[in-house]
């Protein structure tokens, strides 16, 4: 297996699944030349594979040479070469790499022939016969080597859809929440390259109890910079609840779990749309695509996301509206041999090796379990509460970091801050202060006094900002028997529940509405439409 980048390695590891139950003796070779390949060889060795140097590979005769890229250098190796795409077919034009601004990379004659002009590939795998038509134009001398094998990655994604609920649970998606997957290819026309502010804007506009935001980026995005550098750039987004799929880990579960994909002209967009995930186009990179390719048609027909508009409204409308594109039609336009691609791939490999095919098709294996990058616990929120006709209080909250970054001041919101928050400016601006970690009643009441009636002696919130009057007008804490909610110069209420955030914000809304809190009552509230909870409360002495 010859690999050139982490992306081609990802494809090779999937194709390896097709070679069981009679696996070959496998060796890896890293073809040099890509700026996105830093650390590739050591990573493969950490996976447990043997990695040959290019010089060693050139002196070895192989039965079959597999690659998910096409370059003339492959012709230097000794053995029958089988090249396949490393994405959803052949769609993208990368002129500086392939030497052609007209044809899709991987189908250019200069990539499929040696310097002497001889076609080195014994087999050229394509996902659909429409790519054979394009190969006939781009490299006519190689067209007789084309073989339609479908797309094993798509087949594994489609086959893994029954695990959707399991994947959603692993991503931390609660019942009633929607998962928004933001996907990005590499380069200036990708989502990250042209709309880097999108994740933070989504976190600022989408209530965190109703939506989660997931970011899946092409390996080249990570290694054009570095994983540490990327995480540093996205620190505020991570601390606002963004979840990121790390490099070199399974990305497919994110598409299976997602309700909607906000993406660009990458393979992930057409994978997502083909399995029924709603799709909105963020970045239009069609200038990098072959115009007649299925991926270009998807980008042309997809609804475009207005980055300066109301993102929540656009997502809600798209999720609730009729489908403009049939997932099966999208899949059929680019993936033939559906559910048979692993068998087709294995048949070609074994034929090249001079071996008979095995009687049973390869066993389909699910995509790998997701791994996640998350940020710190959120300890400050911007909150909107509204009271319905039946008295139910709807709570909508966004992380303060995101909201203040992109939404600006809003007279209709209040700021809620947990005692665990350490930023003094955030603490001093909190209108409702919480202690979500349980504390003894005596310590809790002392904290309330210090929070709502600051002085030089007792300070605020544990001795912080001792001389400035805080904006906090409500303080609430958890104790062994429930929750205590206290107002500055207002009521004192005890609550029978464990959710200090809900208790404080819901009762504060009722207090602002003029509802009586001086006698026992019951409050109903909802973080997500259709899911109503309630708690009882009584006046405190």
C-alpha positions as CSV (number, residue, x, y, z in Angstrom):
1,X,0.0,0.0,0.0
2,X,1.5,3.3,-1.1
3,X,0.3,6.4,0.8
4,X,1.0,10.0,0.3
5,X,-1.1,11.8,2.9
6,X,-3.1,11.0,5.9
7,X,-6.2,11.1,3.7
8,X,-4.9,8.4,1.4
9,X,-4.0,6.3,4.5
10,X,-7.5,6.6,5.7
11,X,-8.8,5.2,2.5
12,X,-6.3,2.4,2.4
13,X,-7.2,1.3,5.9
14,X,-10.9,1.0,4.8
15,X,-10.0,-0.9,1.7
16,X,-7.9,-3.3,3.8
17,X,-11.2,-4.5,5.3
18,X,-12.1,-6.0,1.9
19,X,-9.1,-8.3,1.8
20,X,-10.3,-10.6,4.6
21,X,-10.6,-13.5,5.3
22,X,-7.5,-14.3,3.3
23,X,-5.4,-11.1,4.1
24,X,-2.2,-10.5,2.2
25,X,1.2,-9.9,3.7
26,X,1.0,-6.2,3.8
27,X,3.7,-3.5,3.6
28,X,3.4,0.3,3.5
29,X,5.4,2.8,1.5
30,X,5.2,6.5,2.0
31,X,5.6,8.4,-1.2
32,X,7.3,11.7,-0.5
33,X,6.3,15.1,-1.9
34,X,3.2,16.2,0.0
35,X,3.3,19.1,2.5
36,X,0.5,17.4,4.4
37,X,2.4,14.2,5.2
38,X,4.3,15.3,8.3
39,X,4.6,12.4,10.7
40,X,2.8,10.0,8.4
41,X,5.4,7.2,8.4
42,X,5.8,7.1,12.2
43,X,2.0,7.1,12.6
44,X,1.7,4.1,10.3
45,X,4.3,2.3,12.4
46,X,2.4,3.1,15.6
47,X,-0.6,1.3,14.0
48,X,1.6,-1.7,13.9
49,X,2.5,-1.9,10.2
50,X,5.9,-2.2,8.5
51,X,6.9,0.8,6.6
52,X,9.5,0.5,3.8
53,X,11.6,3.3,2.5
54,X,11.1,4.3,-1.1
55,X,14.5,2.8,-1.9
56,X,13.6,-0.5,-0.3
57,X,10.3,-0.5,-2.1
58,X,11.9,0.0,-5.5
59,X,14.1,-3.1,-5.0
60,X,11.1,-5.3,-4.0
61,X,8.7,-7.1,-6.3
62,X,5.1,-6.9,-5.1
63,X,2.2,-9.0,-6.3
64,X,-0.1,-6.0,-6.1
65,X,0.6,-2.3,-5.4
66,X,-2.4,-0.4,-4.1
67,X,-2.7,3.4,-3.9
68,X,-5.4,5.9,-3.3
69,X,-3.7,8.5,-5.4
70,X,-2.1,8.6,-8.9
71,X,1.4,9.9,-9.6
72,X,4.0,9.0,-12.1
73,X,6.2,7.9,-9.2
74,X,4.1,4.8,-8.8
75,X,5.5,3.6,-12.1
76,X,8.9,3.3,-10.4
77,X,7.7,0.3,-8.3
78,X,7.8,-3.3,-9.5
79,X,4.4,-5.0,-9.5
80,X,0.8,-4.6,-10.8
81,X,-0.6,-1.2,-9.7
82,X,-4.2,-0.7,-8.7
83,X,-5.2,3.0,-8.1
84,X,-8.4,4.1,-6.6
85,X,-9.8,7.6,-5.6
86,X,-9.3,8.7,-2.0
87,X,-12.6,10.5,-1.9
88,X,-16.1,10.1,-3.4
89,X,-15.0,9.4,-6.9
90,X,-12.9,11.9,-9.0
91,X,-14.3,15.4,-8.8
92,X,-11.6,18.0,-7.9
93,X,-9.2,19.8,-10.1
94,X,-5.9,20.6,-8.5
95,X,-3.8,22.0,-11.3
96,X,-0.6,22.7,-9.3
97,X,-0.5,19.0,-8.3
98,X,-1.9,17.2,-11.3
99,X,-0.7,19.5,-14.1
100,X,-4.2,20.0,-15.4
101,X,-6.7,22.7,-14.7
102,X,-9.3,20.9,-16.8
103,X,-9.5,17.3,-15.6
104,X,-10.1,15.8,-12.2
105,X,-6.9,14.9,-10.3
106,X,-6.4,11.2,-10.5
107,X,-7.7,11.0,-14.1
108,X,-5.0,13.2,-15.7
109,X,-2.8,11.4,-18.2
110,X,0.4,12.7,-16.6
111,X,-0.6,11.1,-13.3
112,X,-1.4,7.7,-14.8
113,X,1.7,7.3,-17.0
114,X,5.4,7.1,-16.5
115,X,7.8,9.8,-17.8
116,X,8.2,7.6,-20.9
117,X,4.4,7.9,-21.5
118,X,3.6,4.3,-20.6
119,X,0.4,3.6,-18.6
120,X,1.7,2.1,-15.3
121,X,-1.7,1.3,-13.8
122,X,-3.0,-2.2,-14.4
123,X,-6.4,-1.2,-12.9
124,X,-8.0,2.2,-12.3
125,X,-10.9,2.0,-9.8
126,X,-13.8,4.4,-10.3
127,X,-17.0,4.7,-8.3
128,X,-19.3,5.3,-11.3
129,X,-19.1,4.7,-15.0
130,X,-19.5,8.5,-15.7
131,X,-15.9,8.8,-14.5
132,X,-14.9,6.3,-17.3
133,X,-16.4,8.7,-19.8
134,X,-14.3,11.5,-18.4
135,X,-11.2,9.3,-18.3
136,X,-11.6,8.6,-22.0
137,X,-11.2,12.3,-22.6
138,X,-8.5,13.0,-20.1
139,X,-6.3,9.9,-20.6
140,X,-7.6,7.8,-23.6
141,X,-4.6,5.5,-23.5
142,X,-5.6,4.4,-19.9
143,X,-9.4,4.0,-20.3
144,X,-9.2,0.3,-20.9
145,X,-7.8,-0.1,-17.4
146,X,-10.8,1.4,-15.8
147,X,-13.0,-0.8,-13.6
148,X,-16.2,0.3,-11.8
149,X,-15.9,-0.8,-8.1
150,X,-18.3,1.6,-6.4
151,X,-17.2,3.2,-3.1
152,X,-16.4,1.0,-0.1
153,X,-16.4,4.0,2.3
154,X,-19.9,5.0,1.2
155,X,-21.1,1.4,1.7
156,X,-19.7,1.2,5.2
157,X,-21.3,4.5,6.1
158,X,-24.6,3.4,4.7
159,X,-24.4,0.0,6.5
160,X,-23.6,1.7,9.8
161,X,-26.8,3.8,9.8
162,X,-28.5,1.4,12.3
163,X,-25.9,2.6,14.8
164,X,-27.2,6.2,14.5
165,X,-28.7,6.3,18.1
166,X,-25.5,4.8,19.5
167,X,-23.3,7.4,17.7
168,X,-25.6,10.2,18.8
169,X,-25.2,9.0,22.4
170,X,-21.4,9.0,22.1
171,X,-21.6,12.6,20.8
172,X,-23.6,13.5,23.8
173,X,-26.8,14.3,21.9
174,X,-29.9,14.3,24.2
175,X,-33.4,13.4,23.1
176,X,-34.9,16.3,21.2
177,X,-31.5,17.8,20.3
178,X,-30.3,18.4,16.7
179,X,-26.7,17.7,15.7
180,X,-25.3,20.2,13.2
181,X,-22.2,18.9,11.5
182,X,-19.9,21.5,9.9
183,X,-17.6,19.9,7.4
184,X,-14.7,21.4,5.6
185,X,-12.3,20.4,2.9
186,X,-8.9,22.0,2.7
187,X,-7.9,25.2,0.8
188,X,-9.3,28.7,0.5
189,X,-12.6,27.5,-0.9
190,X,-13.4,25.1,1.9
191,X,-15.7,26.0,4.8
192,X,-12.7,26.7,7.2
193,X,-10.8,28.6,4.5
194,X,-13.7,30.9,3.5
195,X,-16.1,30.9,6.5
196,X,-13.9,30.4,9.6
197,X,-16.3,32.3,11.8
198,X,-19.2,29.9,11.1
199,X,-18.8,27.5,14.2
200,X,-18.7,30.4,16.6
201,X,-21.7,32.1,15.0
202,X,-23.7,28.8,15.2
203,X,-22.8,28.5,18.9
204,X,-24.0,32.0,19.4
205,X,-27.3,31.6,17.6
206,X,-28.3,28.0,18.3
207,X,-29.6,27.3,21.9
208,X,-27.2,24.8,23.3
209,X,-30.0,22.6,24.8
210,X,-31.6,22.3,21.4
211,X,-28.5,22.0,19.2
212,X,-25.0,20.7,19.3
213,X,-22.3,21.7,16.8
214,X,-19.8,19.2,15.4
215,X,-16.8,20.1,13.3
216,X,-15.2,17.6,10.9
217,X,-12.2,18.8,8.9
218,X,-10.1,17.3,6.1
219,X,-6.8,15.9,7.3
220,X,-5.0,18.5,5.2
221,X,-6.5,21.3,7.2
222,X,-4.9,19.8,10.4
223,X,-1.5,19.1,8.8
224,X,-1.2,22.3,6.8
225,X,-0.9,23.8,10.4
226,X,-0.7,21.3,13.2
227,X,-3.2,19.6,15.5
228,X,-2.1,21.7,18.4
229,X,-2.3,24.9,16.4
230,X,-5.8,24.1,15.1
231,X,-7.0,23.4,18.7
232,X,-5.4,26.7,19.9
233,X,-7.2,28.7,17.2
234,X,-10.5,27.0,18.2
235,X,-10.1,27.4,21.9
236,X,-13.0,29.7,22.4
237,X,-15.3,27.6,20.2
238,X,-14.3,24.4,22.1
239,X,-15.0,26.2,25.4
240,X,-18.4,27.2,24.0
241,X,-19.4,23.6,23.4
242,X,-18.0,22.8,20.0
243,X,-17.1,19.2,19.5
244,X,-14.4,18.4,17.0
245,X,-13.5,15.1,15.4
246,X,-9.7,14.7,15.8
247,X,-7.4,13.9,12.9
248,X,-6.5,10.2,12.3
249,X,-9.8,9.1,13.9
250,X,-13.1,7.9,12.4
251,X,-15.1,10.8,10.9
252,X,-17.9,8.8,9.4
253,X,-20.0,8.5,12.7
254,X,-20.5,12.3,12.6
255,X,-22.3,12.1,9.3
256,X,-24.4,9.1,10.5
257,X,-25.4,11.0,13.7
258,X,-26.0,14.4,12.1
259,X,-29.4,15.9,11.4
260,X,-27.9,18.5,9.0
261,X,-24.6,19.0,7.3
262,X,-23.3,22.5,6.6
263,X,-20.5,22.0,4.1
264,X,-18.6,22.7,0.9
265,X,-17.5,20.9,-2.2
266,X,-15.9,18.0,-0.3
267,X,-16.6,14.3,-0.5
268,X,-18.2,14.5,3.0
269,X,-21.0,16.7,1.5
270,X,-22.1,14.1,-1.0
271,X,-21.6,11.2,1.5
272,X,-23.9,13.1,4.0
273,X,-26.5,13.9,1.3
274,X,-26.5,10.4,0.0
275,X,-27.5,8.9,3.3
276,X,-30.3,11.3,3.9
277,X,-28.7,14.0,6.0
278,X,-30.0,17.4,5.2
279,X,-27.4,19.6,3.4
280,X,-26.8,23.3,3.2
281,X,-23.9,24.7,1.1
282,X,-21.6,27.0,3.1
283,X,-18.7,27.6,0.7
284,X,-19.1,27.3,-3.0
285,X,-15.9,25.8,-4.4
286,X,-17.2,24.7,-7.7
287,X,-14.4,26.4,-9.5
288,X,-12.2,23.6,-8.1
289,X,-14.6,20.9,-9.4
290,X,-15.1,19.3,-12.8
291,X,-18.3,21.0,-13.9
292,X,-20.0,17.8,-15.1
293,X,-19.2,15.9,-11.9
294,X,-22.0,14.8,-9.5
295,X,-20.4,16.8,-6.7
296,X,-20.6,19.9,-8.8
297,X,-24.3,19.3,-9.5
298,X,-24.9,18.8,-5.8
299,X,-23.3,22.1,-5.0
300,X,-25.3,23.8,-7.8
301,X,-28.6,22.4,-6.7
302,X,-28.1,22.7,-2.9
303,X,-29.6,25.6,-0.9
304,X,-26.9,28.2,0.0
305,X,-26.5,29.2,3.6
306,X,-26.5,33.0,4.1
307,X,-23.7,33.5,6.6
308,X,-24.8,37.0,7.5
309,X,-28.5,35.9,8.0
310,X,-30.4,34.3,10.8
311,X,-28.6,30.9,10.9
312,X,-31.1,29.3,13.3
313,X,-34.0,30.3,11.1
314,X,-32.4,28.9,8.0
315,X,-31.5,25.6,9.6
316,X,-35.0,25.2,11.1
317,X,-36.7,25.9,7.7
318,X,-34.4,23.5,5.9
319,X,-34.9,20.8,8.5
320,X,-38.7,21.1,8.4
321,X,-39.1,21.7,4.7
322,X,-39.5,19.2,1.8
323,X,-36.4,17.6,0.4
324,X,-35.3,19.2,-2.8
325,X,-32.9,16.4,-3.6
326,X,-33.5,12.6,-3.2
327,X,-30.8,11.0,-1.2
328,X,-31.0,7.8,-3.4
329,X,-30.8,9.9,-6.6
330,X,-27.7,11.6,-5.2
331,X,-26.1,8.3,-4.3
332,X,-27.0,6.7,-7.6
333,X,-25.3,9.6,-9.5
334,X,-21.9,8.8,-8.0
335,X,-21.9,5.4,-6.4
336,X,-22.5,2.2,-8.5
337,X,-22.2,-1.3,-7.1
338,X,-23.8,-0.2,-3.9
339,X,-23.4,-2.7,-1.1
340,X,-21.0,-4.6,-3.3
341,X,-18.0,-2.4,-3.6
342,X,-15.8,-4.3,-1.1
343,X,-16.4,-7.5,-3.1
344,X,-15.6,-5.7,-6.3
345,X,-12.4,-4.3,-4.9
346,X,-11.3,-7.6,-3.6
347,X,-12.0,-9.3,-6.9
348,X,-9.8,-6.9,-8.7
349,X,-6.9,-7.3,-6.2
350,X,-7.1,-11.1,-6.2
351,X,-7.3,-11.2,-10.0
352,X,-4.2,-9.0,-10.3
353,X,-2.4,-11.3,-7.8
354,X,-3.4,-14.4,-9.9
355,X,-5.7,-15.8,-7.2
356,X,-9.2,-17.0,-7.6
357,X,-11.9,-15.0,-5.8
358,X,-13.3,-16.3,-2.6
359,X,-16.8,-17.8,-2.6
360,X,-18.3,-15.5,0.0
361,X,-18.3,-11.7,-0.2
362,X,-16.2,-9.8,2.4
363,X,-17.9,-9.4,5.8
364,X,-19.2,-5.8,6.1
365,X,-17.7,-4.1,9.2
366,X,-19.1,-0.9,10.8
367,X,-17.2,2.3,10.8
368,X,-15.1,2.9,13.9
369,X,-16.4,4.5,17.1
370,X,-16.0,8.3,17.2
371,X,-13.4,10.1,19.2
372,X,-13.9,13.6,20.3
373,X,-12.1,16.8,21.2
374,X,-14.1,18.9,23.7
375,X,-13.4,22.1,25.6
376,X,-13.8,23.1,29.2
377,X,-17.0,23.0,31.1
378,X,-19.3,26.0,30.3
379,X,-19.7,28.2,33.4
380,X,-21.3,31.4,31.9
381,X,-24.3,31.7,29.7
382,X,-26.5,34.3,28.0
383,X,-30.1,33.3,28.6
384,X,-33.5,34.1,27.2
385,X,-36.6,33.0,29.1
386,X,-40.1,33.2,27.8
387,X,-43.4,32.3,29.4
388,X,-45.9,30.3,27.3
389,X,-49.7,30.7,27.5
390,X,-49.8,27.7,29.9
391,X,-47.3,29.2,32.2
392,X,-44.4,27.0,31.0
393,X,-41.1,28.8,31.0
394,X,-39.0,28.1,27.9
395,X,-35.2,28.4,28.6
396,X,-32.9,29.1,25.7
397,X,-29.2,29.6,26.5
398,X,-26.0,30.0,24.7
399,X,-22.4,30.1,26.0
400,X,-21.4,33.6,27.0
401,X,-18.1,33.4,25.1
402,X,-19.9,32.8,21.8
403,X,-22.8,35.1,22.4
404,X,-20.8,38.1,23.3
405,X,-18.4,37.4,20.4
406,X,-21.0,37.4,17.7
407,X,-24.5,38.5,18.9
408,X,-23.5,41.6,20.8
409,X,-25.6,43.2,23.6
410,X,-29.2,42.2,23.8
411,X,-31.7,43.9,26.2
412,X,-33.9,40.8,26.3
413,X,-31.2,38.5,27.8
414,X,-29.6,38.0,31.1
415,X,-26.2,36.6,32.0
416,X,-26.0,33.6,34.3
417,X,-22.6,32.7,35.8
418,X,-21.5,29.7,37.8
419,X,-19.4,30.0,40.9
420,X,-16.7,28.0,39.1
421,X,-16.1,30.8,36.6
422,X,-12.7,32.4,37.2
423,X,-12.8,35.3,34.8
424,X,-13.5,38.4,37.0
425,X,-15.2,40.4,34.2
426,X,-17.6,37.6,33.5
427,X,-18.3,37.2,37.2
428,X,-19.0,40.9,37.8
429,X,-21.4,41.0,34.9
430,X,-23.5,38.0,36.1
431,X,-27.1,38.8,36.9
432,X,-27.8,35.3,38.2
433,X,-25.0,33.6,40.1
434,X,-25.1,29.8,40.7
435,X,-23.3,27.3,42.8
436,X,-24.0,24.1,41.0
437,X,-21.6,22.0,43.1
438,X,-23.5,21.0,46.3
439,X,-22.6,22.9,49.4
440,X,-23.7,22.8,53.1
441,X,-26.7,25.1,53.8
442,X,-24.7,27.2,56.3
443,X,-21.9,27.8,53.7
444,X,-24.5,28.4,51.0
445,X,-26.2,31.1,53.0
446,X,-22.9,32.8,53.8
447,X,-22.1,32.7,50.1
448,X,-25.5,34.3,49.3
449,X,-24.9,37.1,51.7
450,X,-21.4,37.8,50.3
451,X,-22.7,37.7,46.8
452,X,-25.8,39.8,47.1
453,X,-24.6,42.3,49.8
454,X,-20.9,42.8,49.1
455,X,-18.7,44.7,51.5
456,X,-15.0,45.2,52.1
457,X,-15.1,42.6,54.8
458,X,-16.9,39.7,53.1
459,X,-16.1,40.4,49.4
460,X,-18.1,38.9,46.5
461,X,-18.3,35.3,45.5
462,X,-15.6,34.0,47.7
463,X,-13.5,37.1,48.1
464,X,-13.3,38.2,44.4
465,X,-14.0,41.8,43.3
466,X,-14.5,43.1,46.8
467,X,-15.1,46.8,46.2
468,X,-17.5,46.8,43.2
469,X,-21.2,46.3,43.5
470,X,-22.0,43.3,41.4
471,X,-24.8,43.2,38.8
472,X,-26.1,40.0,40.4
473,X,-29.6,40.2,41.8
474,X,-30.2,36.5,42.2
475,X,-28.0,33.8,43.8
476,X,-28.8,30.1,43.9
477,X,-27.0,27.1,45.4
478,X,-27.4,23.4,45.7
479,X,-27.5,21.6,49.0
480,X,-28.3,18.1,50.2
481,X,-32.1,18.7,50.3
482,X,-32.6,20.7,47.1
483,X,-31.9,24.2,45.9
484,X,-32.1,27.7,47.5
485,X,-32.8,30.7,45.4
486,X,-32.4,34.2,46.9
487,X,-33.0,37.7,45.5
488,X,-31.3,40.9,46.6
489,X,-34.0,42.7,48.5
490,X,-36.5,40.1,47.3
491,X,-38.0,36.7,48.0
492,X,-36.2,33.7,49.4
493,X,-37.4,30.4,47.9
494,X,-36.5,26.7,48.5
495,X,-36.8,24.4,45.5
496,X,-37.3,20.6,45.4
497,X,-35.1,19.7,42.3
498,X,-31.5,19.1,41.3
499,X,-31.2,21.6,38.4
500,X,-30.0,24.8,40.0
501,X,-29.8,26.5,36.6
502,X,-33.5,25.8,35.8
503,X,-34.6,26.7,39.4
504,X,-32.9,30.1,39.3
505,X,-33.8,31.2,35.8
506,X,-37.4,29.9,35.8
507,X,-38.2,31.5,39.2
508,X,-36.5,34.7,38.2
509,X,-38.7,34.8,35.1
510,X,-41.8,34.3,37.2
511,X,-40.7,37.0,39.6
512,X,-40.2,39.4,36.7
513,X,-43.7,38.4,35.5
514,X,-45.1,39.4,38.8
515,X,-46.1,35.8,39.8
516,X,-46.3,35.3,43.6
517,X,-43.4,33.4,45.2
518,X,-44.5,34.0,48.8
519,X,-46.6,30.8,48.9
520,X,-45.9,27.1,47.8
521,X,-46.3,26.5,44.1
522,X,-45.2,24.4,41.1
523,X,-43.2,25.7,38.1
524,X,-43.0,24.1,34.7
525,X,-40.2,24.7,32.3
526,X,-38.7,23.4,29.1
527,X,-35.2,23.4,27.6
528,X,-36.5,21.9,24.4
529,X,-40.0,22.3,22.8
530,X,-42.2,19.4,23.7
531,X,-40.2,18.3,26.7
532,X,-41.7,19.8,29.8
533,X,-40.3,19.4,33.4
534,X,-41.5,20.8,36.7
535,X,-40.5,21.4,40.3
536,X,-42.1,22.5,43.4
537,X,-41.1,25.5,45.5
538,X,-41.9,27.0,48.9
539,X,-41.0,30.3,50.6
540,X,-37.9,30.0,52.8
541,X,-37.9,31.5,56.3
